[in-house]
Amino acid sequence: MNVRIESLIEGAKRARGTVVIVDVFRAFTTAAVAFARGASRIVIVPDPTEALRLRDRGDGDFCVGEVNGIRPEGFDFGNSPYELMQADVRGKVVILSTRAGTVGVAAATGADEVYAGSFVVANATANAILRTQPTEVTLVAMGWNATVRTDEDEQCVLYLRNLLQGRRPDPEAVRKLVLAGGEIAKFHDPAQPHFHPQDVQIALEIDKYDFAIRIFKEGDFLVARRQG
C-alpha cells in the first residue's frame, strides 16, 4: 500500500486511489457527531446557496456549515460539533457546506473511493481502508479555507499514515501538538463567538467513534454515510 500525503485544494485535485479528505476543525468532526447522534445521511454540498435550495425543496432537513467560519444566513447550525451535540438529528438528513472539507470532497474527482477524515474517526477510518488493502491511498489535509495549511489537519494525516503503516502514535502527544498550533486562539476569542471553545475539546477526542464516514456519488449528490 502506497500512502501519499497532500494538502489543500490542489492536493485534493491530485488525490488518487482511496482518498481521505481531512478537516478536523471542524467539518468532519461535525459530521461524525451528526452520525453519532443518529443522522441518517449527510449530503455534501460545496456551495451554501445550493445547500439552502436543496433543503427548501425537501432533499434534506437541516443546513449545517460555514463561510469564513461563520454560519451562513438561513442555515440551521454552524459548522460546529458542539452545536450538533445539542441538536436532534436522529433519522434526519443533514446538508453540510463548508469552505474546506466539503470543497475538498468535491475536488477529489480522481478518487476511487473517498472518506471524510478527522481525529474522532481516525482509527475506524484506517481500519476500513486496511480491510480493502488498496494499492494507493492519498491523505489530504484541507487546512483553513482549503488554501492555508493548519497544524490540526497536517497532524491528523500523519496520525492516519502511522496507523495505516502499522504504527501506533501517542494520542496525547498529538493532542499537545495541535493545542500548540495557530488555530487554537480563535476558539478563545470573544470577538469570534462562532468558534466555540468546546469544538476544540470535541475535535481532539482522538479515536472516539468506532465508525468511518464513507462518501458516495448517489445520482447528482455526494452523500456521506456511516460505515461500521
C-alpha positions in Angstrom: 0.0 0.0 0.0 1.5 3.3 -1.1 0.4 6.1 1.2 0.8 9.7 -0.1 0.2 13.0 1.8 -1.3 16.0 0.1 -2.6 19.4 1.3 -5.2 22.0 0.4 -7.4 22.2 -2.7 -4.7 21.4 -5.2 -3.8 18.3 -3.2 -7.5 17.2 -3.3 -7.4 17.6 -7.1 -4.2 15.5 -7.3 -5.5 12.7 -5.0 -5.8 9.2 -6.4 -6.8 5.8 -5.1 -8.6 5.6 -1.8 -8.7 9.2 -0.6 -9.2 10.6 2.9 -10.2 14.3 3.0 -9.2 15.6 6.4 -11.0 18.5 8.1 -10.6 18.4 11.9 -11.7 22.0 12.7 -14.5 21.4 12.0 -16.4 19.9 9.2 -15.7 16.2 9.6 -15.8 16.3 13.3 -19.2 17.9 13.0 -20.2 15.2 10.5 -19.1 12.5 12.9 -21.1 14.0 15.8 -24.1 14.1 13.5 -23.8 10.4 12.7 -23.2 9.6 16.4 -26.5 11.4 17.2 -28.4 9.4 14.6 -28.4 11.4 11.4 -29.3 9.1 8.5 -27.0 10.6 5.9 -25.2 13.8 5.1 -25.4 15.5 1.7 -22.0 17.2 0.9 -22.5 20.5 -0.9 -19.7 23.0 -1.5 -22.0 25.9 -2.3 -24.1 27.3 0.6 -26.7 28.7 -1.7 -27.2 25.2 -3.2 -27.4 23.8 0.3 -30.3 26.1 1.1 -32.0 25.2 -2.2 -31.8 21.5 -1.5 -33.2 21.9 1.9 -36.1 24.1 0.7 -37.1 21.6 -1.9 -37.1 18.7 0.6 -33.8 17.0 -0.1 -32.6 17.5 3.5 -33.8 18.5 6.9 -31.0 20.8 8.2 -28.3 23.0 6.7 -25.1 22.9 8.6 -21.9 24.8 7.7 -19.9 28.0 7.4 -18.4 30.6 5.2 -15.2 32.0 6.7 -16.1 30.2 9.9 -19.5 31.9 10.3 -22.9 30.2 9.9 -24.4 31.5 6.6 -27.7 33.3 6.8 -30.6 30.8 6.6 -28.5 27.8 7.9 -29.9 25.9 10.9 -26.5 25.3 12.5 -22.9 26.5 12.2 -20.0 24.2 11.3 -19.7 23.2 15.0 -19.6 19.8 16.6 -20.7 21.5 19.9 -23.8 22.8 18.3 -24.6 19.4 16.7 -24.1 17.8 20.2 -27.2 19.7 21.2 -29.3 19.1 18.0 -32.0 16.5 17.5 -30.9 15.0 14.1 -31.9 11.4 14.7 -33.2 10.0 11.4 -32.7 13.3 9.7 -30.8 14.2 6.5 -28.1 16.9 7.1 -26.8 19.1 4.3 -23.2 20.1 5.1 -21.5 23.0 3.3 -18.1 24.3 4.4 -15.1 26.1 2.8 -12.6 23.3 3.3 -13.9 19.8 3.9 -16.8 19.7 1.5 -14.9 21.7 -1.1 -12.1 19.1 -0.9 -14.5 16.2 -1.3 -16.0 17.8 -4.4 -12.5 18.4 -5.8 -11.3 14.8 -5.4 -12.6 13.7 -8.7 -9.7 11.3 -9.3 -10.5 9.1 -6.3 -11.6 5.5 -6.4 -13.3 6.0 -3.1 -13.5 8.8 -0.5 -13.6 9.0 3.2 -14.2 12.1 5.4 -11.4 12.2 8.0 -10.9 13.7 11.4 -9.3 12.6 14.7 -12.5 11.3 16.2 -12.9 8.7 13.4 -9.2 8.2 12.6 -8.7 4.6 13.8 -12.0 3.5 12.3 -11.1 5.1 9.0 -7.7 3.4 9.0 -9.3 0.0 9.8 -11.9 0.5 7.0 -9.1 1.1 4.5 -6.9 -1.7 5.8 -9.8 -4.2 5.2 -9.8 -3.4 1.5 -6.0 -3.1 1.1 -6.0 -0.6 -1.8 -2.8 -0.1 -3.8 -2.8 3.6 -3.3 -4.1 5.9 -0.6 -4.0 9.7 -0.5 -4.5 11.6 2.7 -5.4 15.3 2.1 -5.1 17.9 4.8 -7.5 20.6 3.8 -6.4 23.4 6.2 -8.2 26.8 6.5 -10.5 27.6 3.6 -8.6 24.9 1.6 -5.8 27.4 1.0 -3.7 27.7 4.2 -2.1 24.7 5.9 -3.1 24.2 9.6 -1.5 22.0 12.2 -4.5 20.0 13.2 -5.2 18.7 9.7 -1.5 18.1 8.9 -1.1 16.2 12.2 -4.2 14.2 11.5 -2.9 12.9 8.2 0.4 12.0 9.8 -1.6 10.1 12.5 -3.6 8.3 9.8 -0.5 7.4 7.9 1.1 5.9 11.0 -2.0 3.8 11.6 -2.1 2.6 8.0 1.6 1.6 8.2 1.2 -0.3 11.4 2.5 2.2 13.9 0.5 3.4 16.9 1.1 7.1 17.7 0.6 8.6 21.1 -2.7 10.4 21.0 -1.8 12.6 23.9 1.4 13.8 22.2 -0.6 14.5 19.0 -3.2 16.4 21.0 -0.5 18.6 22.6 1.0 19.4 19.2 -2.4 20.6 17.9 -3.1 22.6 21.0 0.1 24.5 20.5 -0.9 25.4 16.9 -2.0 28.7 15.5 -5.7 27.8 15.0 -6.5 27.4 18.7 -6.5 31.1 19.6 -9.7 32.0 17.7 -11.7 29.4 19.7 -11.0 31.6 22.8 -11.5 35.0 21.2 -14.7 36.7 22.5 -14.8 38.6 19.2 -15.4 35.4 17.3 -18.2 33.7 19.2 -18.9 31.3 16.3 -15.8 29.4 17.2 -16.9 27.6 20.3 -14.1 26.5 22.8 -15.9 23.2 23.1 -15.3 22.5 19.5 -11.6 22.0 20.2 -12.2 19.6 23.0 -14.6 17.6 20.9 -12.4 17.5 17.9 -9.4 16.2 19.9 -11.2 13.2 21.4 -9.0 11.0 19.3 -10.5 7.7 18.1 -13.7 8.4 20.0 -16.1 6.8 17.4 -16.0 3.3 16.0 -17.3 4.2 12.6 -15.8 5.6 9.4 -17.5 8.1 7.1 -17.6 7.0 3.5 -18.7 9.3 0.8 -20.6 8.0 -2.3 -21.8 9.6 -5.5 -25.6 9.0 -5.5 -27.2 10.5 -8.5 -26.4 14.1 -8.6 -25.3 14.2 -4.9 -22.2 13.4 -2.9 -23.6 11.6 0.1 -21.7 10.7 3.3 -22.8 7.6 5.2 -21.7 6.0 8.4 -19.7 2.8 7.8 -19.3 0.4 10.7 
